Amino acid sequence: MNFSEKQIKLLEIYFKALANKKRIKILILIEKIPALNVEKIADKVKIQYQTAASHIQKLEKAGFIYKKYSNMEVLHTITPRGKKVLNFFEKLLNEKN
């Protein structure tokens, strides 16, 4: 396989975004319950608001979730790329060696 420098940089961003169990939990949560705000995400994952905001920012940078503005709220929803990552994890975990 050949990867360009740009592709390698993108992979680094993806892996860094997924290199934390709380971020993985947030991605799973948003897939199950779309359109959550930071406060609800923090509450459900049992982390501080600022910590949740930081994790969400990293997931957004990787393109796994996106913001949707609704009235005075910012809601977070999983992207197709985020769904692909979760599907990959599921296949990887269910794989028989």
N, C-alpha and C positions, 0 to 999 in steps of 0.2 A: 504494500500500500504506500502511496505517496501522498503526503499532506503538504500544503503550502504553509508558509510562516503565518499567514492570516488565519488559516484553518486551525493551526496549532494554538494560536492565541485564543481563538473562540473556544476550543476544547478546554483550555485552561480556565476560562471564565465559567464554562459549564461545570467542570469538576469542582471548582472552588465553591460555586453556589450549592453544590450537593454534598459538600464535605462537612456537613453538620447535621446531626440527627434532628435538631429542632427545625431546621429548614426543610428537611424531608417530611417531618410531621406537618408543617405548614402547607406544603405542596399537596399532601394527601388530604388534609382537611379542606382546602379550597376546592379540590376536585370533588369531594363529597358534598360540601355545602358552598356553592358558588356565591359570589357577591357578599363577602364579609369585610367589615372595616377592621382597622388595626386593633381597636379595643377588643372586639369579639375574638379575633385571632389570638391575641395575647391571653385572654381569659381562658379560651379552650385549650391552648397549648401550655398554659400555666407558666407564663413568663412575663416579665415587665413590659410595659408599653414600648419603651425606647428600644428594648432588645428586639421585640417583635418588628418594630419599624425598620431596624437595621437589617434583620433577616429578610424582610419583604423586599427591601431595596436591592439586596444581592440577587434574589430570585427574579426580580424585574429586570435587572441588568443582563441576566442570562436569557431573558425572554421566556421564562417559564410561567410567569403570571403577568397580568397587566392591570392597570388602574382603570376604573370606570367611575366617572363623576355622576352622582345622583343627588340632586338638590344640594344640601350642605355637607354631604358625606362623600368619602372616597372609598369605593368598594373594590375588592381585589378578586379577580377571576383567573382561572387557569387558562393557559393558551394551548393551542394544538401541540406545540413543542413540549410543554409541560406534561400533557397527556401521554405523549410518546415516551417521555422519560419514565413515567410511572408504569407504562406497559412494558418497557424494557426491564425495569426492576422486577416486575412480576414474572416475566419469562425467565430472567436470570435466577431468581429464587426458586422457581419451580423446575428448573433444569435438572435432569438426572445425569450424573457423571458416569 
